[in-house]
Amino acid sequence: MPVNGTKPRKRLTREESRAQTRATLIAVGRRHFLLYGLGGAVAEKIAEDAGYSRGALYSNFDGKEELFVAVIQEEQARHLNFFRSLLKDEPSGKKRSKKLRDAIADLMTDHDWIVLRAEFEVGALRSERIRQSFVEVHRQQIRDGSELVRDLLRSPEVTSKLKPDDFITVIINLAHGLAVTQRILGAELSQKSTRSLIQSLFDHLLS
């Protein structure tokens, strides 16, 4: 044991080291994609700012497009975990529905998510490879969201005008479109008004 009494740092396994490298690259990549967009971000600069070599990035990802998709997938997983934890201990169907509504409105009007999702859409329109990734991510988002809605609908207090898959498809895409428009229009359509419109759409379809 060292003289100062502190325990020596545990040596990471190869798998742990690789996971740490990927997590750091994803975090730094997220910042770069928000600042420069998918087209403007440079893989080598991301690796440099993360403290790794160019080779480290390419040993974990095929390139910046695959890194960008990993950023999106991590965002999606984080959102889903938040939604699940939010609803977990609330017994009232009405209150659970309101919590989900407000959380979706908050997410869809979050600046970072608006930019990342918009970048993903633009990339999908320009690249077949990104389009395929977008389709896969969107399908997973619909599956996960539908699961949350089906869980809400188990309560006799909650009814929906649409099937769970259709409800989530409408909410995700219309709410995102509103949020993007708000970011472009600025003062003409406030974030508060956009959030309220998303909540109204939710309430119209599920009550």
C-alpha positions as a printed Julia matrix, in Angstrom:
207×3 Matrix{Float64}:
   0.0    0.0     0.0
   1.28   3.5    -0.82
   2.79   5.57    2.0
  -0.16   7.98    2.09
  -2.53   5.09    2.77
  -4.59   5.41   -0.4
  -5.44   2.29   -2.33
  -3.85   1.91   -5.77
  -6.22   2.65   -8.65
  -7.82  -0.48  -10.03
  -6.49  -1.38  -13.45
  -9.26  -1.4   -16.05
  -9.93  -4.56  -18.01
  -9.74  -4.34  -21.78
 -13.54  -4.3   -22.01
 -13.81  -1.57  -19.36
 -11.16   0.53  -21.09
 -12.92   0.17  -24.43
 -16.27   1.12  -22.87
 -14.68   4.17  -21.25
 -13.12   5.23  -24.54
 -16.45   4.87  -26.37
 -18.31   6.82  -23.67
 -15.8    9.68  -23.84
 -15.89   9.8   -27.64
 -19.7    9.84  -27.57
 -19.77  12.67  -25.02
 -17.25  14.79  -26.93
 -18.86  13.89  -30.25
 -22.2   15.11  -28.92
 -20.7   18.53  -28.17
 -19.13  18.75  -31.63
 -22.31  17.71  -33.43
 -24.28  20.34  -31.52
 -21.71  23.04  -32.37
 -20.82  22.14  -35.96
 -23.51  19.76  -37.17
 -22.96  16.34  -38.67
 -21.52  17.82  -41.85
 -19.19  20.27  -40.1
 -17.87  18.01  -37.35
 -14.43  16.49  -37.98
 -13.66  13.0   -36.68
  -9.99  13.76  -36.05
 -10.84  16.87  -34.02
 -13.37  14.92  -31.95
 -10.71  12.3   -31.17
  -8.17  15.01  -30.3
 -10.54  16.85  -27.95
 -11.46  13.55  -26.31
  -7.76  12.9   -25.62
  -7.41  10.0   -28.03
  -5.71   9.31  -31.32
  -7.51   9.19  -34.66
  -6.99   5.43  -34.58
  -8.85   5.12  -31.27
 -11.95   6.66  -32.82
 -11.79   4.44  -35.89
 -11.24   1.33  -33.8
 -14.54   2.03  -32.02
 -16.57   3.55  -34.86
 -16.45   3.36  -38.65
 -16.37   7.14  -38.72
 -18.23  10.22  -37.58
 -21.56   9.01  -39.02
 -21.52   5.88  -36.85
 -20.42   7.98  -33.88
 -23.35  10.34  -34.5
 -25.8    7.42  -34.52
 -24.28   6.23  -31.23
 -24.91   9.71  -29.78
 -28.57   9.5   -30.87
 -28.97   5.98  -29.47
 -27.54   7.05  -26.13
 -29.93  10.01  -26.04
 -32.85   7.7   -26.79
 -31.86   5.28  -24.03
 -31.51   8.12  -21.54
 -34.94   9.5   -22.45
 -36.57   6.08  -22.13
 -35.0    5.42  -18.72
 -36.22   8.82  -17.53
 -39.77   8.18  -18.74
 -39.86   4.76  -17.08
 -38.54   6.05  -13.76
 -41.0    8.96  -13.89
 -44.01   6.66  -14.2
 -42.8    3.78  -12.06
 -44.18   4.71   -8.64
 -47.29   6.69   -9.62
 -50.47   4.62   -9.1
 -52.94   7.09  -10.65
 -53.51   6.61  -14.38
 -54.46  10.26  -14.88
 -51.39  11.52  -13.04
 -49.12   9.15  -14.93
 -50.58  10.38  -18.21
 -50.0   14.0   -17.21
 -46.41  13.26  -16.16
 -45.7   11.6   -19.5
 -47.35  14.47  -21.38
 -45.27  17.1   -19.59
 -42.05  15.1   -19.95
 -42.6   14.68  -23.71
 -43.32  18.42  -24.06
 -40.12  19.22  -22.15
 -38.04  16.83  -24.25
 -39.41  17.99  -27.58
 -38.69  21.64  -26.77
 -35.18  20.92  -25.45
 -32.68  22.82  -27.61
 -30.04  20.09  -27.76
 -32.54  17.38  -28.74
 -34.13  19.6   -31.41
 -30.72  20.17  -33.01
 -29.57  16.54  -32.8
 -32.85  15.18  -34.17
 -32.89  17.76  -36.99
 -29.29  16.86  -37.9
 -30.3   13.2   -37.97
 -33.18  13.95  -40.34
 -31.04  16.03  -42.7
 -28.36  13.33  -42.69
 -30.99  10.69  -43.48
 -32.16  12.69  -46.5
 -28.62  12.92  -47.87
 -27.12   9.54  -47.0
 -28.65   6.11  -47.52
 -26.51   4.72  -44.72
 -27.8    7.31  -42.24
 -31.34   6.83  -43.57
 -31.16   3.15  -42.68
 -29.92   4.03  -39.19
 -32.72   6.6   -38.84
 -35.31   3.96  -39.75
 -33.9    1.54  -37.15
 -33.79   4.21  -34.43
 -37.3    5.4   -35.29
 -38.69   1.86  -35.13
 -37.1    1.36  -31.71
 -38.49   4.69  -30.55
 -41.99   3.64  -31.64
 -41.65   0.28  -29.89
 -40.43   1.85  -26.65
 -43.0    4.65  -26.73
 -45.84   2.27  -27.53
 -44.88   0.17  -24.52
 -45.22   3.24  -22.29
 -48.62   4.09  -23.79
 -49.92   0.53  -23.49
 -48.91   0.61  -19.85
 -50.89   3.84  -19.38
 -53.93   2.33  -21.11
 -54.08  -0.51  -18.59
 -55.69   2.03  -16.29
 -59.47   2.45  -16.81
 -58.9    6.18  -16.26
 -57.0    6.59  -19.52
 -58.29   6.23  -23.09
 -56.69   6.88  -26.48
 -58.18   7.85  -29.84
 -55.32   6.08  -31.59
 -53.5    2.78  -31.3
 -50.31   3.09  -29.21
 -48.01   2.87  -32.26
 -49.97   5.54  -34.12
 -50.17   7.78  -31.05
 -46.4    7.76  -30.56
 -45.76   8.29  -34.28
 -47.99  11.36  -34.31
 -46.64  12.82  -31.06
 -42.98  12.34  -31.93
 -43.13  13.74  -35.44
 -45.67  16.54  -35.08
 -44.17  17.73  -31.79
 -40.68  17.75  -33.27
 -41.89  19.69  -36.3
 -43.45  22.3   -34.02
 -40.28  22.53  -31.95
 -38.04  23.01  -34.99
 -40.35  25.73  -36.31
 -40.26  27.46  -32.94
 -36.47  27.5   -32.9
 -36.45  29.08  -36.36
 -39.22  31.63  -35.72
 -37.95  32.67  -32.3
 -40.15  35.3   -30.69
 -43.0   34.71  -33.15
 -43.64  31.34  -31.53
 -42.36  31.12  -27.97
 -41.02  27.96  -26.37
 -43.8   28.21  -23.79
 -46.47  28.35  -26.51
 -44.88  25.41  -28.33
 -44.83  23.37  -25.14
 -48.5   24.21  -24.58
 -49.41  23.15  -28.14
 -47.66  19.8   -27.66
 -49.52  19.27  -24.39
 -52.83  20.11  -26.1
 -52.1   17.64  -28.9
 -51.32  14.96  -26.33
 -54.55  15.69  -24.4
 -56.61  15.62  -27.59
 -55.37  12.15  -28.46
 -55.04  10.6   -25.02
 -57.13  11.48  -21.99
